[in-house]
Amino acid sequence: MQMNEALAGDALNRLKRAQGQLAAVVDMIEDGDDCQKVLTQLAAVSKAIDRAGFKLVASGLRECRRAAENGEQEPLTEQDLERMFMALA
């Protein structure tokens, strides 16, 4: 399955926001900001990236199911599904 902007959708937007958040965290560290504030923002970036990954998996599963139903590709195996989810762990 090829990843494209239409398939990525909301996940791409989330990643772009996380990119900005991460830049802000780097600035906070370089400026010597409070450790607790930095860690709070870093946790938010991490969660945003995780959620984007889950969105990509969900979109990919929908697209793969559609493609398999239309005979465009083979259905995903259980091993393929597990590999996709474990990549986010």
N, C-alpha and C positions, 0 to 999 in steps of 0.2 A: 504494500500500500504506500503510495506516495503522499507525503505530507505537503499540504498547500495551505494558503491563508484561509480559504473557504472552510477547509476541514478544521483548522486550528481555531478559528473564530475567537471566542471569548478567552481561550487560553493564551493566545498571542497578546491580547490586551492586558491580561494579568501579568504576563512576563515583562511587558514593556513598563508597567507600573512598578513591578518588583525591581527592575533595572534602575529606575530612578530612586527607589527606596534604598537600594544597596549603595548607590553613589552617596546618598545622604549619610548612611552609616559610616562609610569610609571617611567622609568629611568630619563626622562627629569624633571618630577615633583620632584623626589627625589634629583636630582642635582640642583634644584632651577633655571631651565632655564626660559627664558623669557615667560611670560604668553601668549602673542600673538602667539609665536611659538608652545607652548603646545596646545593651542586651535585649531590652524590650523591643527596640526597632529591628534588631537582627532576627529576633524570633518572628516578628511580623513578616519580614522578607522571606524567611524560611517557609512559613505557612503559605504565603502567596505562591511561592514556587511549587510547593507540594500540590496545592489546589490546581494550579495550571497543569501539572502532570496528570492529575486525575481527570481533568477536563479533556486532555488529549487522549487518554486511554478510552474514555467514554465515547468521544467522537470517533476514534478509530474503530472501536467495536461496532458502532452503528454503521459506519461506512463499510467495514469488512462484511457484516451481515448482509447489507444491501447488495454488495458486489457478489457475494456467494449465492444469494437468492436469484440474481440475474445471470448467473453462470459466468461472471467476469473473472472470478478467482476462486480458488479452493477455500473452503471454510477454515477458520483458524482451529488448530488442534488445542487440546487441553494444555499441552506443553507451551504452545505459543502464548496462550492467555496467561499462564503462570509466569512466563518470562516477562511479559509486559508489566504485570503487577509487581513482580519482585524488583524490577528495575527502579521502582519508586521507593522501595524500602530502605 
